[in-house]
């Protein structure tokens, strides 16, 4: 009976000695000491800066975020296209003096900490000019209508001419003036390329 009791007492002790918790608790003196917690100082923080994120303060993970840039974009397009230089033609001259319609949207999207920008707009620009028609200088006013265009599509930009008053203009006169006014296409494209560049840098 005594031998059986002694064996029963040894078995739990042996099992206890081989358990992980027992081993950790009874670690020998030459084992590596556990790391002690240490408060980071300013030098540690400066040496290990947090990775930069493109989003707002609440979006430090840089996941999905969209910003509406309409107010800035509308104002910037009007400023750029309102500063177009006048053009002279073989029988006349003209200038764009106002952006009368600037309809559309511009936005910035952050996805997985990557920035993407885009826009879609329709424009109408007021012009005025003077052409030599039937040996008489005739003043002409109208609009340059730019149909909907989007980011990256400036090479396909179109300009259509609409006259404010065309009752005294013949078909040939209108055709010549339209041809002349479409010379503004290239300067308009240059201004909008500048707009796209500024948009990407925001």
N, C-alpha and C positions, 0 to 999 in steps of 0.2 A: 504493500500500500504506500509506504513512504517513497519507494522508488518511482511509483506512478505519479505521485503528487509532485515530486521534484522535476520529473520530465515535463509535466504540464506547466510548471512554472517557468522552465527554460524556454519552451517554444514561443510564448508571447514576447519574451525578452529578445530572442533571436530575431523574430519578425520585426520587432520595433527597431532593432539595431540596423536592419537592412532597408528600412523605409527611407524615402527621400527626405521627409521632414526631419527625421532623426539625424540623418547624415548632415543636413545643412545646419541643424542646431548644434551638433557636436563636431563641427568642422575643426580641423587641427589648426594649430597656431600659425603654421607657415602658409596657410591659404591666403589668397589676395583679399585685402580688406574691401568691404563694400564701399562704393563711391559715396562721398558725403555731398549733400546738396549745397550749391553755392549760388548766391545771388549774382546776376549779371550786372556788370557796371557799364558805363557809357562806352568804354573802349570795346567791350565785347559786342555791344549792339552795333557800333560803327563798323566793326570787322566782319559782321555777318548781317548785312542789311536784308530786309525782306525783299523778295522779288517784286519788281515793278509790275503794276497792273494798269490797264488802260481804262477800266471802268470807274464808276463813282465810288465814294467811300464805302457805301453799303454793298458794293459788288466787287470785293477784293479777290474773289475767285475768278473774275473775268469771264463769267458765264454770259448768258444772253442779256443784252441791254440795248435799247434803241433810243436815240435822242432826236427830237424834232428840231431841224435847223431852218425852218421856213422863214422866220423873222430875219435872221442874218442873210440868208440866201436871196430873199426878195430885195432887200436893201442893196446888197452887193451887186446883183445883176443890173438894177436900175442905175447905180453909180457908174458901172463899167460901160454899159451901152449908151448912157447919157453923155459920155465923153468921146463918142466917135468923132473923128475929124471930118469936116466937110469934104465932098468930092467934086471935082470939076470934070465935065465931059466935053465932047467936041462941040455941042450946041447948047450947053447949059451947065448948071451947077446945082447942088442940093446938100442939105444937111439933115441929120436926125437930131431932133431937139427934145424928145420926151419918150419915155417908156409908158405907154398908156394902159397896157395890160400885162401883168406878170402873174400868170396863174399856174400853180403847181405845188410840188412838195420837194423838200430836200431833207435828207436824214443821214445819221451816222449810226451804224450798228456794230456792236462789239460781240463777237462770238468766239468763245474759247480763247479769250485774251487777244484776239486779232480784230483789227479795225477795218470796217468796210463802209464806204460812202456811196450815195446814189442820189439821183434826183430825176424828176420828170416835169417839164415846163412847156407852156405855150406862151408866146409873146406877141405883142403888137407895138410897133414903134411908129411914132408920128414923124413925118418928114415934110419939109417944105423946100421948094426950089424954083428955079427960073430957067426957062428954055426959050431959045429963039425959034418961034413958030410963025411961018409966013411973014418973015421979016419984022416980026414984032416980039419983044420979050414978054413972055407970058408966065405969070406966077402960078405954080401948081402946088397943091397940098394933098396929102394922102397918108396911107399907113403901109408899113412893111409888116406883113403877117407871117409869123414863123410858127408852122404847125408843131404839134407835140414832138418833143425830142427828149432823149434820156442820156444819162451818163455814158460816155464812150461812143456816142453816135454823132459827134460833131461833123465828121466827114460827110455824112448824109444829110446835113442840115439843108432845109429849103426856105426860100424867101418868096412870098407872093406879094404883088403890089395891088393895093386898092386905093382908088382915087376918091377924094372927098367931093370933088365937083369935076365931072368930065364932059359936061354938055357942050363945051366949046372945043373939044379935042377930037380930031379924026382918029380913025383906027390906026393909021400910020403913026400919028403923033403919040398915041398911047403905047404902041408897040416900042417906039424908040425910047420913051421915058421909062417903060418897064425894063428894057434892056439896060439902060443906064443905071437905074436904081438897084438892079441886082448886082452891081459892082460893090455894093455894101456887104455882100455875103462874106467875102474873105475877111474884112475887118471885124465883122460880127463874130465869126468863128474864132479869131484871135482873142477877142475879149472874153469869149466863153471858155476858151482853153485856160486863160488866166483864172477864171472863176473856178474851173475844175481843179486846178493846181492848189488854189487856196482852200478849197473844200477838203481835199485830201490831207492837208496839213493841219486841219482843225482837230 
